[in-house]
Amino acid sequence: MAMIKAADLPDLIPVFPLPGALLLPRARLPLHIFEPRYLAMLTDCMKTEQRLIGMVQPREVPGAGAPRLHAIGCAGRLTGFSETEDGRYMITLSGVSRFRLREEVQGFQPYRRWAVDWAPFARDLGAAETDPGFDRDGFLDLLARYFQSQGLSSDWGSLKEAEAELLVNSLSMLCPFEPADKQALLEAPSLPTRRETLVTLMEIALRGGTEGERLQ
């Protein structure tokens, strides 16, 4: 995928609110698109130069009218696209940069569009992050116990060889955490902080009780 520069990032992007869906820079998120408004969003996205879609999690606010959104999301470039026989689409978004929502822009489109601020996340456009304090053996031991508790399986050979950023970000996206926990992983300011948050969430799940029951 060609590198996108800060100057190329648009001020206005389409937004796809989806609970529990996490996209991170330099990671890939497969999505199944079938609602008419998001099919329209996809059509419009493919007409733009950068082909960006912003993934944002809704947040529950009692008494609110339109669904509220978390302030921070992550934009992905449309890099994979295929159509099913019944007119639905399987797409892949490749994470480019996080953003902060500024203002919703009204228009005739059936989907939501927002003016966004990229500046707080300029680091996202750089090279892959490193994690000098990463204890891979200890992390994989915890991960094995967590996967066993959740009835999950994995390709352990690939996990042992993966770079720290790919490993931590992929697990942050794939593990069945609650939406609020996914948001905490998204907003982590650095890779070491995200890894520490991921470890904490797995440890909470392993302790069981009411905390562990959040991870359905």
N, C-alpha and C positions, 0 to 999 in steps of 0.2 A: 504494500500500500504506500502511495506517495505521501511524504511527510507534509502535513498542513502547517503553515506558518501562522503566527498570531495575527498578522496583518490580513490574512485570508479568512479569518473567522467572521461570520456574519453577525450583525447586531440583533437580528430577529431569526428565531428558529421555530419549527413546529415541535410541539411537545406531546409525548406519549405517556400519560399517567398509567402506571401499572404497579399494583401493590406487590412487593416482594421481588421485583425484577431489579437486579443490580448490574450496572455496567461500570467498568473501571477503565482508565486509560491503558491502551495497549493490550486490552483483553477483548475477547469476542463473545457476543451474546446472540444466540439464535432465537428468533421470534416467529410466531405463527400469526399471520394477519388475516382477519376475516370480516371484521366489522366494517360496514360501508364507509364510515367517516375516516377510518384509518387506511382503508384502501385508497381513498381520495388523497390522504396525506402522502401515501407512498407514491402515487402518481405525480403529485406536485414535487415531491422530494427529488425524484429522478430527473426532473427538468432543471435542477439547480447544479451549479458547478461543483460544490463541495458535497452535496448529497448527505446533509447532516440531519439527524433526528435526535431530539433531546429526551432522554429517559428520566422521568421524575416520579417519585412515589407520592401518591395521595396521602393525606393525613386526616384523621377523623377529628372534626371539631363539632361538638354538640350544638345543634341549632343553626349550623351554617347552611346556606343555600347551595350554591355550586360547590362541588368538591374542592377543598383546599389542597394545596400542594406544599410539599417540603420546599424550602428555599433553595436547596442545592441539589443539582442533578448532574448527569454526565451525558455529553453528546457523543453519538457514534456515527461513523461514516458508513453508508450502505455499501457493503462490499460483496454480499452474496444475495442471490435472488432466484427463486424458482417458483413456478406455478403448479398447483395441484389440478387434478382433472375436474374438480368441482369449483374452480375459480378462486380458491384461496391461495395465499402466498407464504412461502417459507423464506425468511430473509435472515441475513447475518449483519449485525452492526459491529464495527471495529471501533473500540473506544478511542476517542481523540482527546477530549479535555472535559473536566468538570466546569460548571458554571453556577452563577447565582442568578436566580430570577429577579428581574427588575420590575417589569410592568406587563400585564397582559394586553395584547393588541387585538382589538375587535375587528372583525371582517366578515366576509361572506363564506369563508371556509367552514366546513362542518367540524373541524378539529381545532384545538387550542394552539395559539401562537403567543410567544413571549419575547419581549426584549430582554436580553441577558447580558451579564457582565462576566467576561472571561478573566479579567485581570488578576483576581486573587489566586488563580490556578495556573499561572504561566509555566510553572514547573512541569505540568502535565505534558507539555509539548516537547520536552527534552528527551534525553536517553532514559532507558530503563533505570529505575531506582535500585539501589543496593541496600543490604541490611547486614552491616559488619558484625552485629551481635547475634546473628541467627544461629541457634543451636539446632541443626537439622535433625540429629538423631533423637533428641528429646521431643522435638516438635512432631516427628513422624510417629513416635511411640504414643503420644497423646492422641494424634489423629487416628491411629489404628484402634485405640480403645473407643474413641468417639464413633467411628464408623461402625464398629461392632455393636455399640449400643443403639445405633439408629438403623441397623440392618442394611448398611450401605456397603458397596464393594468398590474397588479401584484397581488401577494398574500400578502396583507399588514400584515396579521398575522405573516407570516414567516419573513418578513422584520423587524418587531418590535422585534422579538426574536433572530435574527441572531447576531453572534459575529461581532464586528466592522470590522475585517479584511475580513471575508467572505462577509459581506454586501458591503463594499467599493470595493473590488476586483471584485466581481460578477457584480456590476453595471458598473464598469470601462470597463469590457469586453462586456457587453450586450448593453449598451446605444449606439445609432446610431451616434457616433462622427466621425469626419473626421480622416483619417489615421494619420495625423500629431498630432492630439490631442490624439489619442490612444498611439502614441509613447511617448508623454509627460507623460502620465499616467504610462507607462511601466518604464520609466527612473526615476520616482520619487524616491528619495533616502530612503524614509520612508513612513510608512502608513499615518501618519498625513499629510505629504506633498502630497501624492496621494489624500487623502480626500479633501484637500484644492483645488487641481487642478480640481477635479471632481465637487466641488461646483462652481468654477469659470466657468467651461464649461456649467453647467446647467444654471447659471445666464446669460451668454452670449446668450444662446439659448432663454431664456425667454424675453430678451430685444428685440429680433427680429432684423429686419434690415439686413444688409449685413452679419453681424456676425452670426446671427441665421440661415441664409440660408446656411451656411456651413454644418449644421447638417441635411443632407438629409437622 
